[in-house]
Structures are given as structure tokens and as C-alpha cells.
């Protein structure tokens, strides 16, 4: 009799542990709420900064600007744990369009696509969410930990939360 109650007690313990594991597993593995506006914690070389808006519909708007350079892009993002993966939309490039008169006095035209965007090559594709900050990763998967500030010093570099989703007017 005593052996049967011991087996029953062990069975109840195992069942309780399995239930706790089953219920708590989705709670702890849920993705973070990362929606909101994020900005660089300082301007790189005193000029360049990043602004990233992560919207609740899993779309984003990214800008990188400074001096006379600008890069703006949109896309969708996925959150897996603390990793945020950015997938950019196919860019729409400007086209220069010239009308001219040729040697036979006939009007002709030519269009030249302008596909030079040097900042496009520096876009982040993977971010790590850590304590309301987004840490950047290079395409090679290395964390971008430091950048040069306006005084030439290496500083910790990240995107800090500027506004949470509920505070923004989407």
C-alpha cells in the first residue's frame, strides 16, 4: 500500500513538472515587443545617424543620414527571440532623363539610371534586442560594438529606444 502511494506521488510530481513546463514554455519563448522608434546613441564622426521605426504590422522604415548623404528604405522584419532580422524592399532608383536634338535636328531622349547609394552598403540586416537597445550586426554576423564619435574616440554604438509603439502616431 505504501509503495503504491509512493508511485502515485512520484507520478503526480512528474505530471506537475510537465504541466509547469508546458504552460511556461510559450510564455518564456515569446518574442519581445520591439515596436517603436530607435535612434543612434550618438552621431558617427559627428555627422551620421540612423533612425529605425519598427511598426506593429512587422514593417519598418530605416533612414541613415548625415552631411549630404541619405539612405531611406522600407521592408519587413521578423523577431526570433532577441534577434531581429530585417528584409528590405527592392529599392526604386532615380532615373535621369535627357531630351536632346541630334545632328539631323530630330528630338531624341536618353535615360540614365542612377544607382549610386553608398550608404545602402552599410544597412544592418540583423539586430540584437537587449534592454531597450538594438545592437547592430554586420552582414558577416559580427557585432558592431564601437564607432568613432566626432572627437575621434571609439564609443559603444547602438540604437536606443526613442518612442514606444503606443507613444507614436502611426
C-alpha positions in Angstrom: 0.0 0.0 0.0 2.8 2.3 0.9 4.6 1.5 -2.3 1.5 2.3 -4.4 1.1 5.7 -2.8 4.8 6.5 -3.4 4.4 5.6 -7.1 1.3 7.8 -7.2 3.1 10.7 -5.5 6.0 10.4 -8.0 3.6 10.2 -10.9 1.9 13.4 -9.6 5.2 15.2 -9.3 6.2 14.3 -12.9 2.8 15.4 -14.1 3.0 18.7 -12.2 6.5 19.4 -13.6 5.4 18.5 -17.2 2.4 20.8 -16.7 4.5 23.7 -15.5 7.0 23.2 -18.3 4.1 23.0 -20.9 2.5 26.2 -19.6 5.6 28.3 -19.0 7.4 27.3 -22.3 5.3 29.6 -24.5 5.5 32.4 -22.0 9.3 32.4 -21.9 9.8 31.7 -25.6 7.6 34.5 -26.8 9.2 37.2 -29.0 9.8 40.6 -27.4 7.7 43.6 -28.2 10.2 45.6 -30.1 7.9 48.1 -31.8 8.8 51.7 -31.6 11.3 54.3 -32.9 15.0 53.8 -32.4 17.9 56.3 -33.0 21.7 56.2 -32.8 23.0 56.9 -29.4 25.5 59.4 -31.0 26.3 60.8 -34.4 29.2 58.8 -36.0 32.1 61.2 -36.8 29.7 64.0 -35.6 27.5 63.7 -38.7 25.9 60.4 -39.4 23.0 58.8 -37.6 20.5 56.0 -38.0 16.7 56.1 -37.3 14.6 52.9 -37.4 10.9 52.7 -36.9 9.6 49.1 -36.2 5.8 49.0 -36.7 3.3 46.6 -35.1 2.4 45.2 -38.5 6.0 43.9 -38.9 7.1 46.6 -41.3 9.9 49.1 -40.8 11.2 52.4 -42.1 15.0 52.9 -42.0 17.0 56.1 -42.5 20.7 56.7 -42.4 21.7 60.3 -43.0 24.3 62.9 -42.4 26.2 65.6 -44.2 24.9 65.4 -47.8 24.3 61.6 -47.8 20.9 60.0 -47.3 19.6 56.4 -47.4 16.0 55.6 -46.8 14.4 52.1 -47.0 11.4 50.1 -46.1 10.7 46.5 -45.6 9.5 43.8 -43.2 11.1 42.4 -40.1 11.0 39.1 -38.1 11.7 38.6 -34.4 13.1 35.3 -33.2 13.8 35.6 -29.5 16.2 38.5 -29.2 17.2 38.5 -32.9 15.5 40.9 -35.3 16.0 40.1 -39.0 15.4 43.0 -41.5 14.3 42.2 -45.0 14.5 45.3 -47.3 12.1 46.1 -50.1 13.7 46.2 -53.6 14.9 49.8 -54.0 13.4 52.2 -56.5 16.2 54.1 -58.2 16.1 57.5 -59.7 16.5 57.9 -63.4 17.9 61.0 -65.2 16.0 61.7 -68.4 17.6 63.9 -71.1 15.9 65.3 -74.2 18.2 66.5 -77.0 18.3 67.3 -80.7 20.6 65.2 -82.8 22.6 66.3 -85.8 19.6 65.8 -88.1 17.5 68.2 -85.9 15.4 65.3 -84.6 14.4 65.3 -81.0 15.6 62.2 -79.1 15.9 61.2 -75.5 18.1 59.1 -73.3 17.5 57.8 -69.7 20.3 57.0 -67.3 19.5 55.1 -64.2 21.2 56.5 -61.1 22.1 53.5 -58.8 24.7 55.0 -56.7 23.9 54.9 -53.0 27.0 54.4 -50.9 25.0 54.2 -47.6 23.0 51.3 -49.0 26.0 49.1 -48.4 26.1 49.9 -44.7 22.5 48.8 -43.9 22.0 46.5 -41.0 20.3 43.2 -41.7 20.4 41.7 -38.2 19.8 43.4 -34.9 20.0 42.1 -31.3 17.4 43.4 -28.8 18.9 43.9 -25.4 17.4 46.1 -22.6 15.5 48.5 -24.9 18.5 48.8 -27.2 19.3 47.4 -30.6 22.8 46.2 -31.2 23.8 46.1 -34.8 25.5 43.2 -36.7 27.4 43.3 -39.9 26.5 41.2 -42.9 29.2 38.7 -41.7 27.4 38.3 -38.4 29.9 40.3 -36.3 28.5 42.7 -33.7 29.2 46.3 -34.4 30.2 47.4 -30.9 32.0 50.7 -31.4 32.2 53.6 -33.8 34.1 56.8 -33.9 32.4 59.9 -32.4 33.0 63.5 -33.5 36.2 63.8 -31.4 37.7 60.6 -33.0 37.1 58.4 -29.9 35.7 54.9 -30.1 32.4 54.7 -28.3 29.8 52.0 -27.7 27.3 52.2 -30.6 23.7 51.1 -30.5 20.2 52.2 -31.4 18.3 53.4 -28.3 14.5 53.5 -28.0 13.2 56.9 -28.8 9.5 56.2 -28.6 7.5 53.0 -27.9 4.7 52.0 -30.3 2.0 53.2 -28.0 3.6 56.7 -27.9 3.9 57.1 -31.7 1.3 58.3 -34.1 1.5 55.7 -36.8 
